[in-house]
Amino acid sequence: MRLPGAWRHRDVSANGIRLHLAESGTGPLVLLLHGFPEFWWTWRRQLTALAESGYRAVAVDLRGCGDSDKPPRGYDGWTLAGDVAGLVKALGARRAHLVGHGWGGLVAWTAAALHPRLVASVSTLAAPHPLELRRRPPAPRHLLAAQLPIWPERWLTADGAAAVQRLLLAWSAVPPAAEVLARTRQAMSVPGVAHCSLEYLRWAFRSRLRGDGRQFAQAMRRRLTVPVLTVAGRLDPCVRVAAVQGSARWVDGPFTHHCLDGVGHFPHREAPEQVTELLLAQLLRAGPG
């Protein structure tokens, strides 16, 4: 979905697939990684604000989402981190500041641990460190439901992806605008997106019982030395604030945590000005990268 605005759309080859992105501004590279059930457009306010502040802001459709490729495999932590690393290189940057929400935040944590030389800072919204998420998991109902074959995809896409609207309303403390609901439902209705989105959840759950999951957990024990910002909504029904704050145990570098009152699972949308201010302060602390 290539919606018009103060940005330009591009397709970039990275890690063996094609990734769609929206880009604005020049300067140090900032990669914006969306979460479920959204797509690049969720970052539109931060995209323009960061560009106006002297950064090269890039909002990407993650593997399997939006206009990016939807391969049948590659929704494991290793490959997703490789997508980010490949994207940084494809964009001609030496390092990037990573900003991620939800699953995009988990990808940011992972890329920083597995490809530390390519990451200048990490900022996450509603996204604990993957190992902290294992220690303090969210309610397992939606994780378990996603493991079923076929039915979850049908549920997500039925009636014009009406389930996506219900999720956005249930997970938000500040109700989303009608345009947000319509655009996000449209994005989930793109063929293949529902299945690929669920593959993220399936790997995260099933890998814990397999050798690749144990290897991933061991690799994620690498402590980060770059500046890290975590942001949580106090009213987030999906992620425990304690898990977000507890992610400090995996950071040796500067760590900053903010919990926003009156905010649910989507801080960048529910409190865009406040989140943008926090991101700019984090980028200033981290330096150009």
C-alpha positions as CSV (number, residue, x, y, z in Angstrom):
1,M,0.0,0.0,0.0
2,R,1.9,3.0,-1.3
3,L,-0.1,5.9,0.2
4,P,0.9,9.4,-0.8
5,G,2.6,11.8,1.6
6,A,5.8,13.7,2.3
7,W,7.9,10.6,1.6
8,R,9.0,8.6,-1.4
9,H,8.4,4.9,-2.0
10,R,11.1,2.4,-2.9
11,D,11.7,-1.3,-3.3
12,V,15.0,-2.5,-1.9
13,S,16.6,-6.0,-2.2
14,A,17.9,-7.2,1.2
15,N,18.6,-10.7,2.5
16,G,17.3,-12.3,-0.6
17,I,13.9,-10.7,-0.7
18,R,12.3,-7.4,-1.8
19,L,11.3,-5.0,0.9
20,H,9.0,-2.0,0.3
21,L,9.8,1.2,2.3
22,A,8.8,4.8,2.6
23,E,11.7,7.3,3.0
24,S,11.9,10.9,3.9
25,G,14.8,13.3,4.8
26,T,18.6,13.1,4.8
27,G,21.1,12.5,7.6
28,P,21.7,9.6,10.0
29,L,19.6,6.5,9.1
30,V,16.6,5.7,11.3
31,L,14.7,2.5,10.5
32,L,11.1,2.3,11.7
33,L,9.8,-1.3,12.1
34,H,6.1,-1.8,12.5
35,G,4.3,-4.3,14.7
36,F,1.2,-6.5,14.3
37,P,-1.3,-5.9,12.8
38,E,0.0,-2.8,11.1
39,F,2.3,-1.7,8.2
40,W,4.7,1.1,7.4
41,W,2.0,3.8,7.4
42,T,1.6,3.5,11.2
43,W,4.9,5.6,11.4
44,R,3.7,8.4,9.2
45,R,3.9,11.1,11.9
46,Q,7.3,10.0,13.1
47,L,8.5,9.6,9.5
48,T,7.9,13.3,8.7
49,A,9.0,14.6,12.2
50,L,12.3,12.8,12.1
51,A,13.0,14.0,8.6
52,E,12.3,17.6,9.6
53,S,14.8,17.1,12.5
54,G,17.6,16.1,10.2
55,Y,17.3,12.4,9.9
56,R,16.9,9.9,7.1
57,A,13.7,8.2,8.2
58,V,12.8,4.9,6.6
59,A,9.5,3.1,7.4
60,V,9.7,-0.4,6.1
61,D,7.0,-3.1,5.5
62,L,8.5,-6.1,7.3
63,R,8.9,-9.5,5.5
64,G,5.4,-10.8,4.7
65,C,3.6,-7.5,5.2
66,G,2.3,-4.6,3.0
67,D,4.0,-4.4,-0.3
68,S,7.1,-6.4,0.7
69,D,7.7,-10.0,-0.5
70,K,5.8,-12.8,1.2
71,P,8.0,-15.8,1.1
72,P,6.8,-19.1,2.7
73,R,9.7,-19.2,5.1
74,G,12.0,-16.8,7.1
75,Y,9.8,-15.7,10.0
76,D,12.4,-16.8,12.6
77,G,14.5,-14.3,14.6
78,W,17.7,-15.1,12.7
79,T,16.2,-14.3,9.3
80,L,14.3,-11.2,10.4
81,A,17.4,-9.8,12.0
82,G,19.2,-10.5,8.7
83,D,16.5,-8.6,6.8
84,V,17.4,-5.5,8.9
85,A,21.1,-6.0,8.5
86,G,20.7,-6.4,4.8
87,L,18.5,-3.3,4.6
88,V,21.0,-1.2,6.4
89,K,23.7,-2.3,3.9
90,A,21.4,-1.9,0.9
91,L,20.6,1.7,1.9
92,G,24.4,2.4,1.9
93,A,24.6,3.2,5.6
94,R,27.4,2.2,8.0
95,R,25.0,1.9,10.9
96,A,21.3,2.6,11.7
97,H,19.2,3.7,14.6
98,L,16.5,1.1,15.0
99,V,13.0,2.0,16.2
100,G,10.4,-0.8,16.6
101,H,6.9,-1.3,17.8
102,G,5.6,-4.7,19.0
103,W,7.0,-7.4,16.8
104,G,9.1,-4.7,15.1
105,G,10.6,-4.0,18.5
106,L,11.5,-7.6,19.0
107,V,13.2,-7.6,15.5
108,A,15.1,-4.4,16.6
109,W,16.4,-6.1,19.8
110,T,17.4,-9.2,17.8
111,A,19.2,-7.3,15.0
112,A,21.1,-5.3,17.7
113,A,22.2,-8.6,19.4
114,L,23.1,-10.5,16.2
115,H,24.5,-7.6,14.1
116,P,25.9,-5.2,16.7
117,R,28.2,-3.4,14.3
118,L,25.3,-2.2,12.2
119,V,23.2,-0.7,15.0
120,A,23.8,2.7,16.6
121,S,20.9,2.7,19.0
122,V,17.6,0.8,19.8
123,S,14.3,2.3,20.7
124,T,11.3,0.0,21.3
125,L,7.6,0.6,21.9
126,A,5.6,-2.1,23.7
127,A,8.4,-4.5,23.0
128,P,10.3,-6.2,25.8
129,H,13.6,-7.9,25.1
130,P,12.8,-11.4,23.7
131,L,14.3,-13.1,26.7
132,E,12.4,-10.9,29.1
133,L,9.2,-11.7,27.2
134,R,9.9,-15.3,27.9
135,R,10.3,-14.6,31.6
136,R,7.1,-12.5,31.7
137,P,4.9,-13.7,28.8
138,P,1.7,-12.0,27.8
139,A,-1.6,-13.8,28.2
140,P,-1.1,-16.9,26.0
141,R,-4.6,-17.1,24.5
142,H,-3.8,-15.4,21.2
143,L,-0.4,-17.2,21.0
144,L,-2.1,-20.5,21.3
145,A,-4.9,-19.6,18.9
146,A,-2.3,-18.7,16.2
147,Q,-0.9,-22.2,16.3
148,L,-4.0,-23.7,14.7
149,P,-4.0,-24.3,10.9
150,I,-6.0,-22.2,8.5
151,W,-8.6,-21.0,11.0
152,P,-6.6,-18.0,12.3
153,E,-6.0,-16.7,8.8
154,R,-9.7,-17.0,8.0
155,W,-10.6,-15.2,11.3
156,L,-8.2,-12.3,10.5
157,T,-9.5,-11.7,7.0
158,A,-13.2,-12.4,7.3
159,D,-15.6,-9.6,6.6
160,G,-13.0,-7.2,5.3
161,A,-10.6,-8.0,8.2
162,A,-13.1,-7.0,10.8
163,A,-11.1,-8.8,13.4
164,V,-8.3,-6.3,12.9
165,Q,-10.6,-3.5,13.8
166,R,-11.7,-5.3,17.0
167,L,-8.0,-5.9,17.9
168,L,-7.1,-2.2,17.4
169,L,-10.0,-1.0,19.5
170,A,-9.4,-3.5,22.3
171,W,-5.6,-2.9,22.5
172,S,-5.8,1.0,22.3
173,A,-6.5,3.2,25.2
174,V,-6.9,6.1,22.8
175,P,-9.5,5.0,20.1
176,P,-7.9,4.9,16.6
177,A,-9.3,7.2,13.9
178,A,-11.6,5.8,11.3
179,E,-8.9,6.2,8.7
180,V,-6.5,4.1,10.8
181,L,-9.1,1.3,11.1
182,A,-9.8,1.3,7.4
183,R,-6.2,1.4,6.3
184,T,-5.1,-1.3,8.6
185,R,-8.0,-3.6,7.6
186,Q,-7.1,-3.0,4.0
187,A,-3.4,-3.9,4.7
188,M,-4.4,-7.2,6.4
189,S,-6.6,-8.0,3.4
190,V,-3.6,-8.1,1.0
191,P,-3.3,-11.7,-0.1
192,G,-0.7,-13.6,2.0
193,V,-0.3,-11.0,4.8
194,A,-2.5,-12.7,7.3
195,H,-0.7,-16.0,7.0
196,C,2.8,-14.4,7.1
197,S,1.8,-12.3,10.1
198,L,0.8,-15.4,12.0
199,E,4.0,-17.1,11.0
200,Y,5.8,-14.7,13.3
201,L,3.7,-15.9,16.3
202,R,4.0,-19.5,15.2
203,W,7.8,-19.5,15.2
204,A,8.0,-17.6,18.5
205,F,5.9,-20.2,20.2
206,R,7.0,-23.4,18.5
207,S,10.7,-22.7,18.5
208,R,10.8,-22.7,22.3
209,L,10.4,-26.5,22.1
210,R,13.1,-27.0,19.4
211,G,16.8,-26.7,19.1
212,D,16.7,-23.6,17.0
213,G,14.8,-21.8,19.7
214,R,17.4,-22.7,22.3
215,Q,20.2,-21.6,20.0
216,F,18.3,-18.3,19.5
217,A,17.9,-17.7,23.2
218,Q,21.6,-18.3,23.8
219,A,22.5,-15.8,21.0
220,M,20.2,-13.3,22.5
221,R,22.1,-13.3,25.8
222,R,24.6,-10.9,24.2
223,R,24.2,-7.7,26.2
224,L,23.7,-4.5,24.2
225,T,26.2,-1.7,24.6
226,V,24.4,0.9,22.4
227,P,21.9,3.4,23.9
228,V,18.5,1.8,24.4
229,L,15.1,3.5,24.9
230,T,12.0,1.5,25.9
231,V,8.5,3.0,26.0
232,A,5.4,1.3,27.4
233,G,1.8,2.2,27.7
234,R,0.5,1.9,31.2
235,L,-2.8,0.6,29.8
236,D,-1.3,-1.9,27.4
237,P,-3.3,-5.1,27.6
238,C,-0.8,-7.1,25.5
239,V,2.6,-6.4,27.1
240,R,3.5,-6.2,30.7
241,V,5.1,-2.9,31.7
242,A,7.4,-4.9,34.1
243,A,8.7,-6.9,31.2
244,V,9.5,-3.7,29.2
245,Q,11.2,-2.1,32.2
246,G,13.0,-5.4,33.1
247,S,14.7,-5.4,29.7
248,A,17.4,-3.3,31.3
249,R,19.0,-6.5,32.4
250,W,20.1,-7.1,28.8
251,V,21.7,-3.7,28.3
252,D,25.2,-2.6,29.4
253,G,24.9,0.7,27.6
254,P,22.7,3.7,28.5
255,F,19.1,2.6,29.2
256,T,16.1,4.9,29.4
257,H,12.6,3.7,30.1
258,H,9.3,5.7,29.9
259,C,5.8,4.5,30.9
260,L,3.1,6.7,29.4
261,D,-0.1,7.2,31.3
262,G,-3.4,6.8,29.5
263,V,-1.7,4.9,26.6
264,G,-2.3,1.4,25.4
265,H,-0.4,-0.9,23.0
266,F,0.3,1.7,20.3
267,P,2.2,4.6,21.9
268,H,3.4,6.0,18.5
269,R,-0.2,6.4,17.4
270,E,-1.9,7.2,20.7
271,A,0.7,9.8,21.9
272,P,2.6,10.7,18.7
273,E,4.0,14.0,19.9
274,Q,5.2,12.6,23.1
275,V,6.8,9.5,21.5
276,T,8.5,11.7,18.8
277,E,10.0,13.9,21.5
278,L,11.3,10.8,23.3
279,L,12.8,9.4,20.1
280,L,14.5,12.7,19.2
281,A,16.0,12.9,22.7
282,Q,17.2,9.3,22.3
283,L,18.8,10.0,18.9
284,L,20.5,13.1,20.3
285,R,22.0,11.0,23.2
286,A,23.1,8.3,20.8
287,G,24.9,10.7,18.4
288,P,24.9,10.4,14.6
289,G,25.9,6.7,14.6
